[in-house]
Amino acid sequence: MNVFETKLICKTFQGLEAVLAEELDGLNAKNIEIIKRAVVCDYDKELLYRCNLELRTCLKVLVPLFEFESSSPEDLYGFAIRIPWEDYFDVDQSFAIDFTIQSEFFTHTQFASLKLKDAICDRFRKFCDDKRPNVNPKEPDILFNLHINRDRVTISLDSSGTSLHQRGNRIEQTIAPINEVLAAGLIYLSKWDKQSHFVDAMCGSGTIVMEAASMAIHKAPNLDRAYFCFKNWKNYDKVLYNDICTVLEYQIKDFPYKIIGSDNNKKAIFTAQANIRKAGLSHLIEIRETSIQKMIPPMGKGTLVINPPYGERLQTHEIDLLYKHIGDAFKQHFTDYTCCMISSNFESMKNIGLKPLRKYPVVNGKLDCLFCIYEMYEGSRRKPKSESGNEENMSNTLD
């Protein structure tokens, strides 16, 4: 058995690993390493708190505790019952177990998590006068993460609790809302400099414009969030946490440019306005009821990011026509803007009628998507051959 409280594992969506690594570099994390759907760095308590508060493209922050080999649920139980769980939490605290299991040795994945739960409870019974902690799957005091890959078992503390995409801003949602972490990642990939206008002309419930507004004023995405599991840990440093929050509050600043969301669906407009009010961002975001074809953005430079329908509920000719209208709107109304869109409908995206400057493969839910970036300008512009080679690149990195 190996004990190694020396690393942080920051989980994210596939395609956003490099973006998250850059965020961690901005927090001065050490020994950053990109792995599949996650980024690893050295453990530090202050960094742990800051990751949960400040990272926009992170879903969870895990602290690995134990790693060992196990080829059966009985082996797992035998190892786990020897772990001093009482060092990590008290018998009167609740706990839960998240699990990710890919193993031929654990064909009933839920059974493996139940064996770990039994080991934790039996350990407490042995050392706490036959008392055991309660299991609370919805909002536990302590959340463990069980990861099994073949015969390698890793047990981690989940410092976040509920996913960090839950900023606490969303009252309602539209049919297919975009996840906040993905929305933030798309904004980073768009290269928006936060010194120009920002528009989402198909804003739905307002997630993308809310993420943009939070970035624009340098407000940490989870500064208003009350629930983090690390607050229930025995080594929680309340003074350090409050000091970090105070510094983050002082960093919030004004934003002199326009942030605009628009949609031609009345329910979407109502939902976006309600969510924006809940987030306290009404003074920063203007919401308009109009279609992308009629949307007139602010003059000057800016960035447009949209998440249009992918075609699951539309006929092929309808989605093709919609994407043609989107391309026409880019060309007619968004001069001097960087126009960006995400879609899983690669065939219909050809109807945009523009050549992307960059394309990033990302995942939205279970759908493989492309995030395409188009640079709009008036007239024609020819690039030297030495500059044009990057336009077709598929990249996962910020460049």
C-alpha positions as CSV (number, residue, x, y, z in Angstrom):
1,M,0.0,0.0,0.0
2,N,1.3,3.4,-0.9
3,V,0.4,6.6,0.9
4,F,1.0,9.7,-1.2
5,E,-0.7,13.0,-0.2
6,T,1.7,14.9,-2.4
7,K,-0.4,15.5,-5.6
8,L,-3.5,17.3,-6.8
9,I,-5.5,15.8,-9.6
10,C,-7.7,18.4,-11.3
11,K,-10.3,16.8,-13.5
12,T,-11.8,18.4,-16.7
13,F,-13.4,17.6,-20.0
14,Q,-11.5,15.9,-22.9
15,G,-10.1,18.7,-25.0
16,L,-9.6,21.2,-22.2
17,E,-6.6,19.6,-20.5
18,A,-4.1,22.2,-22.0
19,V,-6.4,25.1,-21.0
20,L,-6.6,23.8,-17.4
21,A,-2.8,23.3,-17.3
22,E,-2.4,27.0,-18.3
23,E,-4.9,28.0,-15.6
24,L,-2.8,26.0,-13.1
25,D,0.4,27.6,-14.3
26,G,-1.3,31.0,-13.6
27,L,-1.8,29.9,-10.0
28,N,2.0,29.0,-9.8
29,A,1.3,25.3,-9.5
30,K,4.5,23.1,-9.6
31,N,5.3,20.1,-11.7
32,I,2.2,20.3,-13.9
33,E,1.5,17.2,-16.0
34,I,-1.3,16.7,-18.4
35,I,-3.1,13.3,-18.4
36,K,-6.4,12.2,-20.0
37,R,-9.2,14.4,-18.9
38,A,-7.1,15.8,-16.0
39,V,-4.0,17.7,-15.0
40,V,-1.7,16.7,-12.1
41,C,0.4,19.0,-10.0
42,D,2.2,19.1,-6.6
43,Y,0.0,19.4,-3.5
44,D,-0.2,22.6,-1.5
45,K,-3.0,23.5,0.9
46,E,-3.3,27.1,-0.3
47,L,-3.2,25.9,-3.9
48,L,-6.0,23.4,-3.1
49,Y,-8.3,26.1,-1.9
50,R,-7.4,28.4,-4.8
51,C,-8.0,25.6,-7.4
52,N,-11.5,25.1,-6.0
53,L,-12.3,28.8,-6.0
54,E,-10.5,30.1,-9.1
55,L,-10.2,27.4,-11.8
56,R,-12.8,27.9,-14.4
57,T,-12.2,24.7,-16.5
58,C,-11.9,22.3,-13.5
59,L,-14.7,19.9,-12.5
60,K,-13.1,18.3,-9.4
61,V,-10.0,18.6,-7.3
62,L,-8.8,15.3,-5.9
63,V,-6.1,14.5,-3.4
64,P,-4.9,10.9,-3.8
65,L,-4.4,9.1,-0.5
66,F,-3.7,5.4,-1.2
67,E,-2.8,3.3,-4.1
68,F,-2.6,-0.5,-4.1
69,E,-3.1,-3.6,-6.3
70,S,-6.4,-5.5,-6.0
71,S,-7.9,-8.3,-8.1
72,S,-11.2,-8.9,-6.3
73,P,-13.7,-7.1,-4.1
74,E,-12.5,-9.2,-1.2
75,D,-8.9,-8.0,-1.7
76,L,-10.2,-4.4,-1.9
77,Y,-12.0,-4.9,1.4
78,G,-8.9,-6.5,3.0
79,F,-6.7,-3.5,2.0
80,A,-9.3,-0.9,2.8
81,I,-10.1,-2.0,6.4
82,R,-6.4,-1.5,7.3
83,I,-6.6,2.2,6.3
84,P,-6.9,4.5,9.3
85,W,-10.0,6.3,8.1
86,E,-10.5,7.8,11.6
87,D,-7.5,10.0,10.8
88,Y,-9.4,11.6,8.0
89,F,-12.8,12.2,9.5
90,D,-14.9,11.6,12.6
91,V,-17.6,9.0,13.2
92,D,-20.3,11.7,13.5
93,Q,-19.6,13.0,10.0
94,S,-21.3,11.6,6.8
95,F,-19.5,10.3,3.8
96,A,-20.0,9.0,0.3
97,I,-18.0,7.3,-2.5
98,D,-17.8,8.3,-6.1
99,F,-16.3,5.6,-8.4
100,T,-14.8,5.1,-11.8
101,I,-14.0,1.5,-12.6
102,Q,-12.6,-0.1,-15.7
103,S,-11.5,-3.6,-14.8
104,E,-12.1,-7.2,-15.7
105,F,-11.7,-8.0,-12.0
106,F,-14.6,-5.8,-10.9
107,T,-17.4,-6.5,-13.3
108,H,-20.1,-5.2,-10.8
109,T,-18.8,-1.7,-10.4
110,Q,-21.2,-0.7,-7.6
111,F,-20.3,-3.7,-5.6
112,A,-16.7,-2.5,-5.4
113,S,-17.8,0.8,-3.9
114,L,-20.1,-1.1,-1.5
115,K,-17.1,-3.1,-0.3
116,L,-15.1,0.1,0.3
117,K,-18.1,1.5,2.2
118,D,-18.3,-1.7,4.3
119,A,-14.5,-1.5,5.1
120,I,-14.8,2.1,6.2
121,C,-17.8,1.4,8.4
122,D,-16.3,-1.8,9.9
123,R,-13.1,0.1,10.7
124,F,-15.0,2.7,12.6
125,R,-17.0,0.1,14.5
126,K,-13.8,-1.6,15.6
127,F,-12.2,1.6,16.9
128,C,-15.2,3.7,17.9
129,D,-17.2,1.5,20.3
130,D,-19.3,-0.1,17.5
131,K,-20.3,3.3,16.1
132,R,-20.2,4.0,12.4
133,P,-20.5,7.1,10.2
134,N,-23.6,7.6,8.1
135,V,-23.7,7.6,4.3
136,N,-25.0,10.7,2.6
137,P,-24.8,10.5,-1.2
138,K,-26.3,14.0,-1.9
139,E,-24.2,16.3,0.2
140,P,-21.7,14.4,2.3
141,D,-19.2,15.9,4.8
142,I,-16.5,13.7,3.3
143,L,-16.4,12.5,-0.3
144,F,-14.0,9.7,-1.4
145,N,-13.2,8.9,-5.0
146,L,-12.5,5.3,-5.9
147,H,-10.7,4.7,-9.2
148,I,-9.9,1.2,-10.4
149,N,-8.0,0.6,-13.7
150,R,-7.5,-3.1,-14.1
151,D,-5.9,-4.1,-10.8
152,R,-4.7,-0.6,-9.8
153,V,-6.8,0.9,-7.1
154,T,-6.5,4.6,-6.1
155,I,-8.5,6.1,-3.3
156,S,-8.6,9.9,-3.1
157,L,-10.3,12.6,-1.1
158,D,-12.6,14.8,-3.2
159,S,-12.0,18.3,-2.0
160,S,-14.8,19.8,-4.1
161,G,-17.9,17.8,-3.3
162,T,-20.4,18.7,-6.0
163,S,-18.9,19.4,-9.4
164,L,-17.2,22.8,-9.7
165,H,-19.3,23.7,-12.7
166,Q,-22.2,24.3,-10.3
167,R,-21.4,28.0,-9.7
168,G,-24.8,28.5,-8.0
169,N,-26.0,30.9,-10.7
170,R,-28.5,28.8,-12.6
171,I,-32.1,29.0,-11.6
172,E,-33.5,27.5,-14.8
173,Q,-32.1,26.0,-17.9
174,T,-33.1,25.6,-21.6
175,I,-33.4,22.2,-23.4
176,A,-29.7,21.7,-24.0
177,P,-27.7,24.0,-21.7
178,I,-23.9,24.1,-22.0
179,N,-21.8,23.1,-19.0
180,E,-20.1,26.1,-17.3
181,V,-16.7,24.4,-17.4
182,L,-17.0,23.8,-21.1
183,A,-18.3,27.3,-21.7
184,A,-15.3,28.8,-19.9
185,G,-13.0,26.5,-21.9
186,L,-14.4,27.7,-25.2
187,I,-13.9,31.3,-24.2
188,Y,-10.3,30.6,-23.3
189,L,-9.8,28.8,-26.7
190,S,-11.4,31.8,-28.5
191,K,-8.5,34.0,-27.3
192,W,-10.8,36.7,-26.2
193,D,-8.5,39.4,-24.6
194,K,-11.1,40.7,-22.2
195,Q,-10.3,44.2,-23.5
196,S,-13.0,44.2,-26.2
197,H,-16.7,43.4,-26.6
198,F,-18.1,39.9,-26.1
199,V,-21.3,38.5,-27.7
200,D,-23.3,35.2,-27.7
201,A,-26.0,35.6,-30.3
202,M,-27.6,32.2,-29.4
203,C,-27.4,32.6,-25.7
204,G,-30.0,30.1,-24.4
205,S,-30.0,30.2,-20.6
206,G,-27.0,32.6,-20.6
207,T,-24.2,30.4,-19.4
208,I,-21.6,31.6,-21.9
209,V,-22.2,35.3,-21.3
210,M,-22.2,34.8,-17.6
211,E,-18.8,33.0,-17.8
212,A,-17.5,35.8,-19.9
213,A,-18.7,38.5,-17.5
214,S,-17.1,36.7,-14.6
215,M,-13.8,36.5,-16.5
216,A,-14.1,40.2,-17.5
217,I,-14.3,41.5,-14.0
218,H,-11.7,39.0,-12.6
219,K,-14.3,37.4,-10.3
220,A,-13.3,33.9,-9.2
221,P,-16.0,31.5,-10.5
222,N,-16.8,29.8,-7.1
223,L,-16.2,32.8,-4.8
224,D,-19.9,32.8,-3.8
225,R,-20.1,29.0,-3.4
226,A,-20.5,27.9,0.3
227,Y,-20.1,24.1,-0.1
228,F,-16.7,22.5,-0.5
229,C,-15.9,19.2,1.1
230,F,-12.4,20.4,2.2
231,K,-14.1,22.6,4.8
232,N,-15.0,19.4,6.6
233,W,-11.5,18.0,6.7
234,K,-9.6,17.8,9.9
235,N,-6.7,19.9,8.5
236,Y,-9.0,22.7,7.2
237,D,-7.5,26.1,7.7
238,K,-10.4,28.6,8.0
239,V,-8.1,31.6,8.4
240,L,-6.1,30.7,5.3
241,Y,-9.3,30.1,3.3
242,N,-10.9,33.5,4.4
243,D,-7.6,35.3,3.6
244,I,-7.7,33.9,0.1
245,C,-11.3,34.9,-0.4
246,T,-10.5,38.4,0.8
247,V,-7.7,38.8,-1.8
248,L,-10.0,37.5,-4.5
249,E,-12.7,40.0,-3.6
250,Y,-10.3,42.9,-3.9
251,Q,-9.2,41.7,-7.4
252,I,-12.7,42.3,-8.8
253,K,-12.7,45.2,-11.2
254,D,-14.9,47.1,-13.6
255,F,-15.3,46.2,-17.3
256,P,-15.8,49.1,-19.8
257,Y,-16.9,47.0,-22.9
258,K,-20.1,45.4,-23.9
259,I,-21.2,41.9,-23.1
260,I,-24.4,40.9,-25.0
261,G,-26.5,37.8,-25.2
262,S,-29.3,37.4,-27.6
263,D,-31.8,34.7,-28.6
264,N,-35.0,34.6,-30.6
265,N,-36.7,32.3,-28.0
266,K,-38.8,34.2,-25.4
267,K,-38.4,31.4,-22.8
268,A,-34.7,31.4,-23.3
269,I,-34.6,35.2,-22.8
270,F,-36.6,34.9,-19.6
271,T,-34.4,32.1,-18.3
272,A,-31.1,33.9,-19.1
273,Q,-32.3,37.1,-17.4
274,A,-33.3,35.2,-14.3
275,N,-29.9,33.4,-14.1
276,I,-28.0,36.6,-14.7
277,R,-29.9,38.4,-11.9
278,K,-29.2,35.4,-9.6
279,A,-25.5,35.7,-10.5
280,G,-25.4,39.5,-9.8
281,L,-24.3,40.2,-13.3
282,S,-27.2,42.3,-14.7
283,H,-25.2,45.5,-14.7
284,L,-22.6,43.8,-17.0
285,I,-24.8,41.8,-19.4
286,E,-27.3,43.1,-21.9
287,I,-29.9,40.5,-23.2
288,R,-31.7,41.1,-26.5
289,E,-34.6,39.2,-28.1
290,T,-33.5,38.8,-31.7
291,S,-32.1,36.1,-34.1
292,I,-28.5,35.9,-35.0
293,Q,-29.4,37.0,-38.5
294,K,-30.7,40.3,-37.1
295,M,-28.2,40.7,-34.3
296,I,-26.2,44.0,-34.7
297,P,-23.1,43.8,-32.4
298,P,-21.3,46.8,-30.9
299,M,-18.9,48.5,-33.2
300,G,-15.2,47.8,-33.0
301,K,-13.3,44.6,-32.1
302,G,-15.0,41.8,-30.3
303,T,-15.5,38.0,-29.9
304,L,-18.6,36.0,-30.6
305,V,-19.0,32.5,-29.1
306,I,-22.1,30.5,-29.9
307,N,-23.5,27.0,-29.1
308,P,-26.1,26.5,-31.8
309,P,-28.4,23.4,-32.2
310,Y,-26.5,20.4,-33.5
311,G,-29.5,18.9,-35.3
312,E,-30.8,16.2,-32.9
313,R,-34.3,17.7,-33.0
314,L,-34.2,19.3,-36.5
315,Q,-34.4,17.9,-40.0
316,T,-31.2,17.9,-42.1
317,H,-32.4,20.6,-44.4
318,E,-33.4,22.8,-41.4
319,I,-30.0,22.5,-39.7
320,D,-28.1,23.1,-43.0
321,L,-30.2,26.3,-43.6
322,L,-29.6,27.4,-40.0
323,Y,-25.8,27.0,-40.3
324,K,-25.9,28.9,-43.6
325,H,-27.7,31.8,-41.9
326,I,-25.0,31.7,-39.1
327,G,-22.3,32.0,-41.7
328,D,-24.1,34.8,-43.5
329,A,-24.5,36.6,-40.1
330,F,-20.8,36.3,-39.4
331,K,-19.9,37.8,-42.8
332,Q,-22.6,40.6,-42.8
333,H,-22.6,41.8,-39.2
334,F,-19.5,40.7,-37.4
335,T,-16.7,42.6,-39.2
336,D,-13.6,42.8,-36.9
337,Y,-14.9,40.1,-34.7
338,T,-13.5,36.7,-33.9
339,C,-16.5,34.4,-34.5
340,C,-16.5,31.0,-32.8
341,M,-19.0,28.1,-32.7
342,I,-19.1,24.6,-31.3
343,S,-21.0,21.8,-33.0
344,S,-21.0,18.0,-33.3
345,N,-22.6,18.2,-36.8
346,F,-19.5,18.3,-38.9
347,E,-21.3,17.9,-42.2
348,S,-23.7,20.8,-41.6
349,M,-20.8,23.0,-40.4
350,K,-19.7,23.1,-44.1
351,N,-22.7,25.4,-44.7
352,I,-21.0,28.1,-42.7
353,G,-19.1,28.9,-45.9
354,L,-15.9,30.0,-44.2
355,K,-12.6,28.5,-43.6
356,P,-11.8,28.2,-39.8
357,L,-8.6,29.8,-38.6
358,R,-8.3,27.1,-35.9
359,K,-10.3,24.0,-35.0
360,Y,-10.3,22.3,-31.5
361,P,-11.7,18.9,-30.8
362,V,-13.8,19.0,-27.7
363,V,-16.5,16.9,-26.1
364,N,-20.0,18.3,-25.1
365,G,-21.7,15.6,-23.0
366,K,-21.3,12.4,-25.0
367,L,-20.9,14.2,-28.3
368,D,-17.6,14.7,-30.1
369,C,-17.5,18.3,-31.3
370,L,-15.4,20.8,-33.1
371,F,-14.9,24.3,-31.8
372,C,-14.2,26.4,-34.9
373,I,-12.7,29.9,-34.9
374,Y,-13.3,32.3,-37.8
375,E,-11.6,35.6,-38.0
376,M,-13.8,38.2,-39.8
377,Y,-12.5,41.2,-41.6
378,E,-13.6,43.5,-44.3
379,G,-12.5,42.8,-47.9
380,S,-9.9,40.1,-48.6
381,R,-6.7,39.4,-46.9
382,R,-4.0,37.1,-48.2
383,K,-1.5,35.6,-45.9
384,P,2.1,34.7,-46.9
385,K,2.5,31.0,-47.4
386,S,4.7,30.8,-44.3
387,E,1.7,32.0,-42.2
388,S,-1.1,30.0,-43.8
389,G,0.0,26.5,-42.8
390,N,-1.6,26.7,-39.3
391,E,-5.2,27.3,-40.5
392,E,-6.1,23.6,-40.9
393,N,-4.4,22.5,-37.6
394,M,-6.3,20.4,-35.1
395,S,-5.0,21.4,-31.7
396,N,-5.7,20.8,-28.1
397,T,-3.4,23.6,-26.9
398,L,-3.6,27.3,-26.5
399,D,-1.5,28.9,-29.2
